[in-house]
Amino acid sequence: MKSVKKVTLQLCMVGLTLIGISGAGAAQVKAAIEPGNEIKFNIKSNIFKEPEILSVFSATKKDDVKVYYFDTANKDFLGADYNHRLRVYKDSNKIDLTYKKRFLNIPLDEALAITQDHGFTGTESNYKFEIDIKGGNRTFAISRKEALKETSNVSFDAVDTNAAKKLILDNVPKKIKNWDSEDWYTKTLSQAVVYGPANAITYKGSYEGYETDIEVWTYQGQIMVELSTKEDDASKAATIEKLWHDNLEAAGYLSNDQRGKTAFVMESD
């Protein structure tokens, strides 16, 4: 009888162990960071004025926006792969603050391991995990957007740098502020200056069967027109990237300048 009880107890323990392993595995799968993909191409600004954008991409105009970046004169945040972007909208009381941590020239598996070491699990609904695909480069980034209302000092008509920096500090996510150290982040932000504004006009349209965003950025006499779309599945993203590249190139639409929007503004100053 004792033998039967012993065997029963052992089987129960094995069952609990298997359940525990199964649960841990499920938690690991659930917690895995699975980044989405954003495919981007710059197209020729001398070809794509508004009438051509509306026609070629069956597009509708969406927003007029002013875009600002905040960094030190030596671009210390950019050097550490941080990005702070403020968007203010015309004929609206809304503004967006975007905080981004990028992983330039780091393989994806290493970038994901670093991200998890900093406390990210992939279950954070208020963060975006994405691979930025542009100019043949693939850059993993974590970003978080805060939607706020304009103030008397931060609006489409004018942005006071100190007021904007206070908004950035007041709304910065803890995981971003503490990525290196809170003291370093706060000190660096206190020394930040403004880059911009760039004037941006956004459109919604489609290209080769895929929904697309088109943004026309103007800054210091230069114009950049960017075509982009999002796709969660990596293999589909690769298909879209090749399809768009080949067709844009064949049509003579593809720009030789494939800089990102951040570089377009911050490298111009």
Accessible surface in RSA format (square Angstrom, percent):
REM  Atomic radii and reference values for relative SASA: ProtOr
REM  Chains: A
REM  Algorithm: Lee & Richards
REM  Probe-radius: 1.40
REM  Slices: 20
REM RES _ NUM      All-atoms   Total-Side   Main-Chain    Non-polar    All polar
REM                ABS   REL    ABS   REL    ABS   REL    ABS   REL    ABS   REL
RES MET A   1   167.13  86.6 127.04  84.1  40.09  95.4 103.46  88.0  63.67  84.4
RES LYS A   2   181.06  88.3 174.60 107.1   6.46  15.4 118.63 106.8  62.43  66.5
RES SER A   3    76.69  64.8  68.59  91.5   8.09  18.6  42.91  91.4  33.78  47.3
RES VAL A   4    94.87  62.4  92.32  83.6   2.54   6.1  94.70  82.3   0.17   0.5
RES LYS A   5   129.97  63.4 123.32  75.7   6.65  15.8  71.34  64.2  58.63  62.4
RES LYS A   6   132.42  64.6 126.84  77.8   5.58  13.3  74.20  66.8  58.22  62.0
RES VAL A   7    75.34  49.6  75.34  68.2   0.01   0.0  75.34  65.5   0.01   0.0
RES THR A   8    70.48  50.1  70.20  71.2   0.28   0.7  53.92  72.4  16.56  25.0
RES LEU A   9   113.35  63.1 110.56  79.1   2.79   7.0 113.08  79.4   0.28   0.7
RES GLN A  10    94.77  53.0  92.22  67.4   2.54   6.1  36.68  78.1  58.09  44.1
RES LEU A  11   119.30  66.4 111.62  79.9   7.68  19.3 111.94  78.6   7.37  19.8
RES CYS A  12    68.67  51.9  59.06  65.9   9.61  22.6  21.86  55.4  46.81  50.5
RES MET A  13   108.20  56.0 107.95  71.4   0.25   0.6  90.13  76.6  18.08  23.9
RES VAL A  14    83.38  54.9  81.15  73.5   2.24   5.4  83.25  72.3   0.13   0.4
RES GLY A  15    26.79  33.0   0.00   N/A  26.79  33.0  26.41  72.5   0.39   0.9
RES LEU A  16   114.16  63.6 105.46  75.4   8.71  21.9 105.68  74.2   8.48  22.8
RES THR A  17    78.52  55.8  68.80  69.8   9.71  23.1  54.69  73.5  23.83  36.0
RES LEU A  18   107.32  59.8 104.56  74.8   2.76   6.9 104.87  73.7   2.45   6.6
RES ILE A  19   119.90  68.2 116.51  86.8   3.39   8.2 118.77  85.5   1.13   3.1
RES GLY A  20    42.69  52.6   0.00   N/A  42.69  52.6  36.71 100.7   5.98  13.4
RES ILE A  21   111.23  63.3 106.00  79.0   5.23  12.6 108.78  78.3   2.45   6.6
RES SER A  22    75.03  63.4  62.27  83.1  12.76  29.4  34.61  73.7  40.42  56.6
RES GLY A  23    39.38  48.6   0.00   N/A  39.38  48.6  33.96  93.2   5.42  12.1
RES ALA A  24    52.54  48.3  41.98  64.8  10.56  24.0  50.21  70.7   2.33   6.2
RES GLY A  25    28.61  35.3   0.00   N/A  28.61  35.3  27.83  76.4   0.78   1.7
RES ALA A  26    63.29  58.2  50.36  77.7  12.93  29.4  57.88  81.5   5.41  14.3
RES ALA A  27    57.56  52.9  49.25  76.0   8.31  18.9  55.28  77.8   2.29   6.1
RES GLN A  28   130.21  72.8 119.54  87.4  10.66  25.4  43.67  92.9  86.54  65.6
RES VAL A  29   112.12  73.8 103.49  93.7   8.64  20.8 107.12  93.1   5.01  13.6
RES LYS A  30   161.18  78.6 140.30  86.1  20.88  49.7  92.63  83.4  68.55  73.0
RES ALA A  31    30.57  28.1  30.42  46.9   0.16   0.4  30.48  42.9   0.10   0.3
RES ALA A  32    43.99  40.4  33.42  51.6  10.57  24.0  36.25  51.0   7.74  20.5
RES ILE A  33    10.88   6.2   0.40   0.3  10.47  25.2   0.68   0.5  10.19  27.7
RES GLU A  34   144.29  82.8 114.91  86.9  29.38  70.0  44.30  85.7 100.00  81.6
RES PRO A  35    22.04  16.1  11.72  10.7  10.32  37.5  11.72   9.7  10.32  64.2
RES GLY A  36    10.77  13.3   0.00   N/A  10.77  13.3   7.83  21.5   2.94   6.6
RES ASN A  37     6.38   4.4   5.44   5.3   0.94   2.3   0.00   0.0   6.38   6.2
RES GLU A  38    23.60  13.5  23.60  17.9   0.00   0.0   0.18   0.4  23.41  19.1
RES ILE A  39     0.16   0.1   0.16   0.1   0.00   0.0   0.16   0.1   0.00   0.0
RES LYS A  40    20.83  10.2  20.16  12.4   0.67   1.6   1.22   1.1  19.61  20.9
RES PHE A  41    13.55   6.8  13.55   8.4   0.00   0.0  13.55   8.2   0.00   0.0
RES ASN A  42     2.68   1.8   2.68   2.6   0.00   0.0   2.42   5.8   0.26   0.3
RES ILE A  43     2.82   1.6   0.00   0.0   2.82   6.8   0.00   0.0   2.82   7.7
RES LYS A  44    72.55  35.4  69.87  42.9   2.68   6.4  28.86  26.0  43.69  46.5
RES SER A  45    32.48  27.4  27.39  36.5   5.10  11.7   1.99   4.2  30.49  42.7
RES ASN A  46   113.33  78.2  90.99  87.9  22.34  53.8  39.02  93.9  74.31  71.8
RES ILE A  47    59.80  34.0  51.83  38.6   7.97  19.2  56.36  40.6   3.44   9.3
RES PHE A  48     3.54   1.8   0.19   0.1   3.35   8.7   0.19   0.1   3.35   9.6
RES LYS A  49   105.98  51.7 101.10  62.0   4.88  11.6  78.62  70.8  27.37  29.2
RES GLU A  50    69.41  39.9  61.87  46.8   7.54  18.0  20.56  39.8  48.85  39.9
RES PRO A  51    88.34  64.4  80.06  73.0   8.27  30.1  84.31  69.6   4.02  25.0
RES GLU A  52    65.08  37.4  63.31  47.9   1.77   4.2  25.81  49.9  39.27  32.1
RES ILE A  53     0.75   0.4   0.75   0.6   0.00   0.0   0.75   0.5   0.00   0.0
RES LEU A  54    68.05  37.9  59.81  42.8   8.24  20.7  60.01  42.1   8.04  21.6
RES SER A  55    86.32  72.9  59.51  79.4  26.81  61.8  34.05  72.5  52.27  73.2
RES VAL A  56    59.32  39.0  32.03  29.0  27.29  65.8  39.27  34.1  20.06  54.4
RES PHE A  57     0.32   0.2   0.00   0.0   0.32   0.8   0.32   0.2   0.00   0.0
RES SER A  58    87.41  73.9  61.52  82.1  25.89  59.6  35.72  76.1  51.69  72.4
RES ALA A  59    10.15   9.3   0.00   0.0  10.15  23.1   0.00   0.0  10.15  26.9
RES THR A  60    91.43  65.0  88.27  89.5   3.16   7.5  73.79  99.1  17.64  26.7
RES LYS A  61   107.67  52.5  79.22  48.6  28.45  67.7  43.66  39.3  64.02  68.2
RES LYS A  62   120.75  58.9  91.20  56.0  29.55  70.4  52.60  47.3  68.15  72.6
RES ASP A  63    33.96  23.8  29.62  29.5   4.34  10.3   4.95  11.6  29.02  28.9
RES ASP A  64    38.37  26.9  32.66  32.5   5.71  13.5  11.27  26.5  27.10  27.0
RES VAL A  65     2.69   1.8   0.16   0.1   2.53   6.1   0.16   0.1   2.53   6.9
RES LYS A  66    44.83  21.9  44.83  27.5   0.00   0.0  12.79  11.5  32.04  34.1
RES VAL A  67     0.00   0.0   0.00   0.0   0.00   0.0   0.00   0.0   0.00   0.0
RES TYR A  68    15.17   7.1  15.17   8.6   0.00   0.0   7.92   6.0   7.25   8.9
RES TYR A  69     3.49   1.6   3.49   2.0   0.00   0.0   2.66   2.0   0.83   1.0
RES PHE A  70     3.02   1.5   0.15   0.1   2.88   7.5   0.15   0.1   2.88   8.2
RES ASP A  71     3.08   2.2   3.08   3.1   0.00   0.0   1.31   3.1   1.77   1.8
RES THR A  72     5.86   4.2   5.86   5.9   0.00   0.0   5.86   7.9   0.00   0.0
RES ALA A  73    79.27  72.9  55.74  86.0  23.52  53.5  58.00  81.7  21.26  56.3
RES ASN A  74   128.70  88.8 100.95  97.6  27.75  66.8  20.63  49.6 108.08 104.5
RES LYS A  75    54.70  26.7  51.54  31.6   3.16   7.5  32.29  29.1  22.42  23.9
RES ASP A  76    60.30  42.2  52.05  51.8   8.26  19.5  13.45  31.7  46.85  46.7
RES PHE A  77     0.96   0.5   0.96   0.6   0.00   0.0   0.96   0.6   0.00   0.0
RES LEU A  78    40.43  22.5  35.88  25.7   4.55  11.4  35.90  25.2   4.53  12.2
RES GLY A  79    69.09  85.2   0.00   N/A  69.09  85.2  37.89 104.0  31.20  69.9
RES ALA A  80    33.15  30.5  19.53  30.1  13.62  31.0  29.38  41.4   3.77  10.0
RES ASP A  81    27.46  19.2  27.46  27.3   0.00   0.0   0.00   0.0  27.46  27.4
RES TYR A  82     2.78   1.3   1.55   0.9   1.22   3.2   0.87   0.7   1.91   2.4
RES ASN A  83    13.80   9.5   8.55   8.3   5.25  12.6   5.20  12.5   8.61   8.3
RES HIS A  84     4.66   2.5   2.33   1.6   2.33   6.0   1.23   1.3   3.43   4.0
RES ARG A  85    41.00  17.2  40.45  20.6   0.54   1.3   1.08   1.5  39.92  24.2
RES LEU A  86     0.57   0.3   0.57   0.4   0.00   0.0   0.57   0.4   0.00   0.0
RES ARG A  87    23.06   9.7  23.06  11.8   0.00   0.0   5.46   7.5  17.60  10.7
RES VAL A  88     0.41   0.3   0.41   0.4   0.00   0.0   0.41   0.4   0.00   0.0
RES TYR A  89    17.67   8.2  16.44   9.4   1.23   3.2   5.25   3.9  12.42  15.3
RES LYS A  90   101.00  49.3  88.43  54.3  12.57  29.9  37.70  33.9  63.30  67.4
RES ASP A  91   138.76  97.2  90.16  89.7  48.60 114.9  44.03 103.6  94.73  94.5
RES SER A  92    44.38  37.5  23.17  30.9  21.21  48.9  26.76  57.0  17.62  24.7
RES ASN A  93    80.27  55.4  76.09  73.5   4.18  10.1  23.68  57.0  56.58  54.7
RES LYS A  94    87.24  42.6  86.78  53.2   0.47   1.1  45.12  40.6  42.12  44.9
RES ILE A  95     0.35   0.2   0.35   0.3   0.00   0.0   0.35   0.3   0.00   0.0
RES ASP A  96    10.66   7.5  10.44  10.4   0.22   0.5   0.69   1.6   9.97   9.9
RES LEU A  97     2.84   1.6   2.84   2.0   0.00   0.0   2.84   2.0   0.00   0.0
RES THR A  98    10.78   7.7   9.64   9.8   1.14   2.7   8.50  11.4   2.28   3.5
RES TYR A  99     1.45   0.7   1.42   0.8   0.04   0.1   1.45   1.1   0.00   0.0
RES LYS A 100    46.45  22.7  45.25  27.8   1.20   2.9   9.31   8.4  37.14  39.6
RES LYS A 101    15.02   7.3  15.02   9.2   0.00   0.0   0.57   0.5  14.45  15.4
RES ARG A 102    48.10  20.2  47.46  24.2   0.64   1.5   9.45  12.9  38.65  23.4
RES PHE A 103     6.36   3.2   5.41   3.4   0.94   2.5   5.51   3.3   0.84   2.4
RES LEU A 104    68.71  38.3  60.17  43.0   8.53  21.5  60.17  42.3   8.53  23.0
RES ASN A 105   156.78 108.1 111.29 107.5  45.50 109.6  43.70 105.2 113.09 109.3
RES ILE A 106    56.89  32.4  44.21  32.9  12.68  30.6  44.85  32.3  12.04  32.7
RES PRO A 107    76.77  55.9  62.32  56.8  14.44  52.5  75.37  62.2   1.40   8.7
RES LEU A 108    69.70  38.8  60.83  43.5   8.87  22.3  62.04  43.6   7.66  20.6
RES ASP A 109   103.46  72.5  92.15  91.7  11.31  26.7  45.72 107.6  57.74  57.6
RES GLU A 110    94.62  54.3  90.48  68.5   4.14   9.9  32.30  62.5  62.32  50.9
RES ALA A 111     0.00   0.0   0.00   0.0   0.00   0.0   0.00   0.0   0.00   0.0
RES LEU A 112    33.53  18.7  33.53  24.0   0.00   0.0  33.53  23.6   0.00   0.0
RES ALA A 113    50.42  46.4  46.25  71.4   4.17   9.5  49.52  69.7   0.90   2.4
RES ILE A 114    62.40  35.5  61.88  46.1   0.52   1.2  62.40  44.9   0.00   0.0
RES THR A 115     0.00   0.0   0.00   0.0   0.00   0.0   0.00   0.0   0.00   0.0
RES GLN A 116    84.02  47.0  69.73  51.0  14.29  34.0  18.84  40.1  65.18  49.4
RES ASP A 117   123.38  86.4  87.07  86.7  36.30  85.8  25.50  60.0  97.87  97.6
RES HIS A 118    67.65  37.0  47.95  33.3  19.70  50.4  44.01  45.4  23.64  27.5
RES GLY A 119    41.82  51.6   0.00   N/A  41.82  51.6  32.91  90.3   8.91  20.0
RES PHE A 120     3.27   1.6   0.03   0.0   3.24   8.4   0.03   0.0   3.24   9.3
RES THR A 121    55.68  39.6  53.11  53.8   2.57   6.1  54.51  73.2   1.16   1.8
RES GLY A 122    25.60  31.6   0.00   N/A  25.60  31.6   0.37   1.0  25.23  56.5
RES THR A 123    74.56  53.0  45.88  46.5  28.69  68.4  35.05  47.1  39.51  59.7
RES GLU A 124    33.21  19.1  20.73  15.7  12.48  29.7  24.08  46.6   9.13   7.5
RES SER A 125   119.18 100.7  77.43 103.3  41.75  96.2  55.33 117.8  63.85  89.5
RES ASN A 126    79.81  55.0  61.49  59.4  18.32  44.1  39.48  95.0  40.33  39.0
RES TYR A 127    21.45  10.0   6.98   4.0  14.47  37.6   6.42   4.8  15.04  18.5
RES LYS A 128    92.54  45.1  87.83  53.9   4.71  11.2  57.07  51.4  35.48  37.8
RES PHE A 129    22.93  11.5  14.19   8.8   8.74  22.7  14.19   8.6   8.74  25.0
RES GLU A 130    21.31  12.2  21.02  15.9   0.29   0.7   6.31  12.2  15.00  12.2
RES ILE A 131    22.63  12.9  22.63  16.9   0.00   0.0  22.63  16.3   0.00   0.0
RES ASP A 132    44.87  31.4  42.62  42.4   2.25   5.3  12.24  28.8  32.64  32.6
RES ILE A 133     5.67   3.2   4.99   3.7   0.68   1.6   4.99   3.6   0.68   1.9
RES LYS A 134    15.57   7.6  10.19   6.3   5.37  12.8  12.25  11.0   3.31   3.5
RES GLY A 135    40.68  50.2   0.00   N/A  40.68  50.2  16.45  45.1  24.23  54.3
RES GLY A 136    61.87  76.3   0.00   N/A  61.87  76.3  30.10  82.6  31.78  71.2
RES ASN A 137    99.37  68.5  96.02  92.8   3.35   8.1  19.88  47.8  79.49  76.8
RES ARG A 138   126.86  53.3  96.51  49.2  30.36  72.3  50.74  69.3  76.12  46.1
RES THR A 139    18.01  12.8  17.84  18.1   0.17   0.4   5.71   7.7  12.30  18.6
RES PHE A 140     5.55   2.8   2.26   1.4   3.29   8.6   2.26   1.4   3.29   9.4
RES ALA A 141     8.13   7.5   7.32  11.3   0.81   1.8   7.32  10.3   0.81   2.1
RES ILE A 142     0.00   0.0   0.00   0.0   0.00   0.0   0.00   0.0   0.00   0.0
RES SER A 143     7.02   5.9   6.96   9.3   0.06   0.1   1.56   3.3   5.46   7.6
RES ARG A 144    53.06  22.3  50.40  25.7   2.67   6.4   3.15   4.3  49.91  30.3
RES LYS A 145   121.65  59.3  95.58  58.6  26.08  62.1  47.75  43.0  73.91  78.7
RES GLU A 146    33.25  19.1  32.61  24.7   0.64   1.5   1.93   3.7  31.32  25.6
RES ALA A 147    83.89  77.1  54.84  84.6  29.05  66.1  55.36  78.0  28.52  75.6
RES LEU A 148    40.36  22.5  32.16  23.0   8.20  20.6  37.75  26.5   2.60   7.0
RES LYS A 149   151.39  73.9 142.06  87.2   9.33  22.2  86.13  77.5  65.26  69.5
RES GLU A 150    65.13  37.4  47.98  36.3  17.15  40.8   6.96  13.5  58.17  47.5
RES THR A 151    60.51  43.0  48.02  48.7  12.49  29.8  55.33  74.3   5.18   7.8
RES SER A 152   114.36  96.6  69.24  92.4  45.12 103.9  59.07 125.8  55.30  77.5
RES ASN A 153    79.83  55.1  75.03  72.5   4.80  11.6   5.20  12.5  74.63  72.1
RES VAL A 154     0.73   0.5   0.73   0.7   0.00   0.0   0.73   0.6   0.00   0.0
RES SER A 155    17.90  15.1  17.90  23.9   0.00   0.0   9.47  20.2   8.44  11.8
RES PHE A 156    38.84  19.4  38.12  23.6   0.72   1.9  38.12  23.1   0.72   2.1
RES ASP A 157   127.94  89.6 101.44 101.0  26.50  62.7  31.24  73.5  96.70  96.4
RES ALA A 158    63.34  58.2  57.61  88.9   5.74  13.1  62.98  88.7   0.36   1.0
RES VAL A 159    26.92  17.7   0.72   0.7  26.20  63.1   1.21   1.0  25.71  69.7
RES ASP A 160    68.33  47.9  59.74  59.5   8.60  20.3  19.57  46.1  48.76  48.6
RES THR A 161    41.36  29.4  37.82  38.3   3.54   8.4  22.29  29.9  19.07  28.8
RES ASN A 162   107.94  74.4 100.67  97.3   7.27  17.5  26.29  63.3  81.65  78.9
RES ALA A 163    24.03  22.1  13.71  21.2  10.31  23.5  21.39  30.1   2.64   7.0
RES ALA A 164     1.01   0.9   0.48   0.7   0.53   1.2   0.96   1.3   0.05   0.1
RES LYS A 165    28.10  13.7  26.93  16.5   1.17   2.8  13.73  12.4  14.37  15.3
RES LYS A 166   133.08  64.9 127.44  78.2   5.63  13.4 100.46  90.4  32.62  34.7
RES LEU A 167    34.69  19.3  34.68  24.8   0.01   0.0  34.68  24.4   0.01   0.0
RES ILE A 168     0.44   0.3   0.44   0.3   0.00   0.0   0.44   0.3   0.00   0.0
RES LEU A 169    64.73  36.0  58.74  42.0   5.98  15.0  58.74  41.3   5.98  16.1
RES ASP A 170    88.68  62.1  51.20  51.0  37.48  88.6  24.18  56.9  64.50  64.3
RES ASN A 171    39.65  27.3  28.78  27.8  10.86  26.2   6.63  16.0  33.02  31.9
RES VAL A 172    13.23   8.7   0.59   0.5  12.64  30.5   0.59   0.5  12.64  34.3
RES PRO A 173     6.21   4.5   0.12   0.1   6.09  22.1   6.21   5.1   0.00   0.0
RES LYS A 174   158.25  77.2 153.16  94.0   5.09  12.1  95.75  86.2  62.50  66.6
RES LYS A 175    70.88  34.6  61.69  37.8   9.19  21.9  23.42  21.1  47.46  50.6
RES ILE A 176     1.47   0.8   1.43   1.1   0.04   0.1   1.43   1.0   0.04   0.1
RES LYS A 177    40.75  19.9  40.22  24.7   0.52   1.2   2.91   2.6  37.83  40.3
RES ASN A 178    75.20  51.9  58.69  56.7  16.51  39.7  25.57  61.6  49.62  48.0
RES TRP A 179    22.67   9.1  12.11   5.9  10.55  24.8   2.20   1.2  20.47  33.2
RES ASP A 180    85.32  59.8  54.37  54.1  30.95  73.2  20.03  47.1  65.29  65.1
RES SER A 181    47.79  40.4  42.23  56.4   5.56  12.8  40.71  86.7   7.08   9.9
RES GLU A 182    88.21  50.6  82.85  62.7   5.36  12.8  17.52  33.9  70.70  57.7
RES ASP A 183   118.91  83.3 112.16 111.6   6.75  16.0  34.93  82.2  83.98  83.8
RES TRP A 184    81.99  32.9  76.07  36.8   5.92  13.9  57.83  30.8  24.16  39.2
RES TYR A 185     0.59   0.3   0.59   0.3   0.00   0.0   0.59   0.4   0.00   0.0
RES THR A 186    51.62  36.7  50.51  51.2   1.11   2.7  47.00  63.1   4.63   7.0
RES LYS A 187   137.96  67.3 132.38  81.2   5.59  13.3  79.95  72.0  58.02  61.8
RES THR A 188     8.17   5.8   7.44   7.5   0.73   1.7   1.88   2.5   6.29   9.5
RES LEU A 189     4.12   2.3   4.12   2.9   0.00   0.0   4.12   2.9   0.00   0.0
RES SER A 190    71.62  60.5  47.23  63.0  24.40  56.2  43.47  92.6  28.15  39.4
RES GLN A 191    98.53  55.1  80.45  58.8  18.08  43.0  37.01  78.8  61.52  46.7
RES ALA A 192     4.62   4.3   0.00   0.0   4.62  10.5   0.00   0.0   4.62  12.2
RES VAL A 193    64.29  42.3  63.04  57.1   1.25   3.0  64.29  55.9   0.00   0.0
RES VAL A 194    53.29  35.1  37.16  33.6  16.13  38.9  37.16  32.3  16.13  43.8
RES TYR A 195    12.33   5.8  12.14   6.9   0.19   0.5   9.29   7.0   3.04   3.7
RES GLY A 196    19.87  24.5   0.00   N/A  19.87  24.5   0.00   0.0  19.87  44.5
RES PRO A 197    50.63  36.9  42.87  39.1   7.76  28.2  42.87  35.4   7.76  48.3
RES ALA A 198     0.00   0.0   0.00   0.0   0.00   0.0   0.00   0.0   0.00   0.0
RES ASN A 199    75.63  52.2  74.18  71.7   1.45   3.5  23.20  55.8  52.42  50.7
RES ALA A 200     1.56   1.4   0.00   0.0   1.56   3.5   0.00   0.0   1.56   4.1
RES ILE A 201    55.78  31.7  55.78  41.6   0.00   0.0  55.78  40.2   0.00   0.0
RES THR A 202    12.94   9.2  12.94  13.1   0.00   0.0  12.44  16.7   0.50   0.8
RES TYR A 203     4.51   2.1   3.68   2.1   0.83   2.2   0.00   0.0   4.51   5.6
RES LYS A 204    98.23  47.9  95.52  58.6   2.71   6.5  57.08  51.4  41.15  43.8
RES GLY A 205    14.41  17.8   0.00   N/A  14.41  17.8   7.55  20.7   6.87  15.4
RES SER A 206    48.22  40.7  44.56  59.5   3.66   8.4  20.76  44.2  27.45  38.5
RES TYR A 207    19.09   8.9  15.97   9.1   3.12   8.1  16.06  12.1   3.03   3.7
RES GLU A 208    78.08  44.8  51.67  39.1  26.41  62.9  11.05  21.4  67.03  54.7
RES GLY A 209    79.54  98.1   0.00   N/A  79.54  98.1  39.94 109.6  39.60  88.7
RES TYR A 210    75.79  35.4  73.53  41.8   2.26   5.9  44.42  33.4  31.37  38.7
RES GLU A 211   148.92  85.5 141.48 107.0   7.45  17.7  55.10 106.6  93.82  76.6
RES THR A 212     4.20   3.0   0.00   0.0   4.20  10.0   3.13   4.2   1.07   1.6
RES ASP A 213    39.56  27.7  39.19  39.0   0.37   0.9  11.65  27.4  27.92  27.8
RES ILE A 214     0.00   0.0   0.00   0.0   0.00   0.0   0.00   0.0   0.00   0.0
RES GLU A 215    24.81  14.2  24.68  18.7   0.12   0.3   3.20   6.2  21.60  17.6
RES VAL A 216    23.66  15.6  22.62  20.5   1.04   2.5  22.62  19.7   1.04   2.8
RES TRP A 217     0.95   0.4   0.95   0.5   0.00   0.0   0.95   0.5   0.00   0.0
RES THR A 218    52.83  37.6  51.71  52.4   1.13   2.7  37.07  49.8  15.76  23.8
RES TYR A 219    18.47   8.6  15.40   8.8   3.08   8.0  13.02   9.8   5.45   6.7
RES GLN A 220   110.32  61.7  67.77  49.5  42.55 101.3  43.56  92.7  66.76  50.6
RES GLY A 221    77.89  96.1   0.00   N/A  77.89  96.1  38.55 105.8  39.34  88.1
RES GLN A 222    73.05  40.8  68.82  50.3   4.23  10.1  32.07  68.3  40.97  31.1
RES ILE A 223    76.74  43.7  54.16  40.3  22.58  54.4  54.16  39.0  22.58  61.3
RES MET A 224     8.56   4.4   4.52   3.0   4.04   9.6   8.41   7.1   0.15   0.2
RES VAL A 225     0.86   0.6   0.20   0.2   0.66   1.6   0.20   0.2   0.66   1.8
RES GLU A 226     4.61   2.6   4.01   3.0   0.60   1.4   0.53   1.0   4.08   3.3
RES LEU A 227     0.00   0.0   0.00   0.0   0.00   0.0   0.00   0.0   0.00   0.0
RES SER A 228     5.76   4.9   5.76   7.7   0.00   0.0   0.00   0.0   5.76   8.1
RES THR A 229    11.63   8.3   8.19   8.3   3.44   8.2   3.44   4.6   8.19  12.4
RES LYS A 230   107.06  52.2  83.12  51.0  23.93  57.0  80.96  72.9  26.10  27.8
RES GLU A 231    38.35  22.0  34.14  25.8   4.20  10.0   4.07   7.9  34.27  28.0
RES ASP A 232   122.25  85.6 108.02 107.5  14.23  33.7  35.08  82.6  87.17  86.9
RES ASP A 233    60.85  42.6  52.97  52.7   7.88  18.6  19.15  45.1  41.70  41.6
RES ALA A 234    71.39  65.6  61.00  94.1  10.39  23.6  61.60  86.8   9.78  25.9
RES SER A 235    78.84  66.6  66.17  88.3  12.67  29.2  56.38 120.1  22.47  31.5
RES LYS A 236   124.08  60.5 122.26  75.0   1.82   4.3  67.54  60.8  56.54  60.2
RES ALA A 237     1.11   1.0   1.11   1.7   0.00   0.0   1.11   1.6   0.00   0.0
RES ALA A 238    49.37  45.4  43.75  67.5   5.62  12.8  44.21  62.3   5.16  13.7
RES THR A 239    82.09  58.4  73.75  74.8   8.34  19.9  54.18  72.8  27.91  42.2
RES ILE A 240     1.51   0.9   1.51   1.1   0.00   0.0   1.51   1.1   0.00   0.0
RES GLU A 241    30.06  17.3  30.06  22.7   0.00   0.0   9.55  18.5  20.50  16.7
RES LYS A 242   138.05  67.3 133.03  81.6   5.02  11.9 105.46  94.9  32.58  34.7
RES LEU A 243    60.74  33.8  55.53  39.7   5.21  13.1  60.27  42.3   0.47   1.3
RES TRP A 244     0.00   0.0   0.00   0.0   0.00   0.0   0.00   0.0   0.00   0.0
RES HIS A 245    65.62  35.9  65.62  45.6   0.00   0.0  42.32  43.6  23.30  27.1
RES ASP A 246    55.46  38.8  49.82  49.6   5.64  13.3  24.04  56.6  31.42  31.3
RES ASN A 247    45.32  31.3  41.87  40.5   3.45   8.3   8.64  20.8  36.68  35.4
RES LEU A 248     0.00   0.0   0.00   0.0   0.00   0.0   0.00   0.0   0.00   0.0
RES GLU A 249   102.91  59.1  89.46  67.7  13.45  32.0  29.80  57.6  73.11  59.7
RES ALA A 250    92.68  85.2  48.38  74.7  44.31 100.8  61.16  86.1  31.52  83.5
RES ALA A 251    53.54  49.2  20.54  31.7  33.00  75.1  33.43  47.1  20.11  53.3
RES GLY A 252    29.91  36.9   0.00   N/A  29.91  36.9  28.58  78.4   1.33   3.0
RES TYR A 253    49.81  23.3  49.81  28.3   0.00   0.0  16.76  12.6  33.05  40.7
RES LEU A 254    29.94  16.7  23.10  16.5   6.84  17.2  23.10  16.2   6.84  18.4
RES SER A 255    22.01  18.6  17.09  22.8   4.92  11.3   2.57   5.5  19.44  27.2
RES ASN A 256   157.06 108.3 122.29 118.2  34.77  83.7  37.97  91.4 119.09 115.1
RES ASP A 257    56.17  39.3  48.58  48.4   7.59  17.9  36.69  86.3  19.48  19.4
RES GLN A 258    44.38  24.8  27.01  19.7  17.37  41.4  28.89  61.5  15.49  11.8
RES ARG A 259    69.03  29.0  60.69  30.9   8.35  19.9  41.58  56.8  27.45  16.6
RES GLY A 260    31.15  38.4   0.00   N/A  31.15  38.4  22.69  62.3   8.46  18.9
RES LYS A 261    23.46  11.4  18.95  11.6   4.51  10.7   6.95   6.3  16.51  17.6
RES THR A 262    19.44  13.8  18.16  18.4   1.28   3.1   5.26   7.1  14.17  21.4
RES ALA A 263    23.75  21.8  19.81  30.6   3.94   9.0  22.48  31.7   1.28   3.4
RES PHE A 264     2.52   1.3   2.52   1.6   0.00   0.0   2.52   1.5   0.00   0.0
RES VAL A 265     0.00   0.0   0.00   0.0   0.00   0.0   0.00   0.0   0.00   0.0
RES MET A 266     4.90   2.5   4.90   3.2   0.00   0.0   0.48   0.4   4.42   5.9
RES GLU A 267   109.77  63.0  81.58  61.7  28.18  67.1  31.03  60.0  78.74  64.3
RES SER A 268    29.98  25.3   1.04   1.4  28.94  66.7   9.59  20.4  20.39  28.6
RES ASP A 269    81.14  56.8  26.88  26.8  54.26 128.3  46.50 109.4  34.65  34.6
END  Absolute sums over single chains surface
CHAIN  1 A    14361.5      11624.1       2737.4       7905.1       6456.4
END  Absolute sums over all chains
TOTAL         14361.5      11624.1       2737.4       7905.1       6456.4
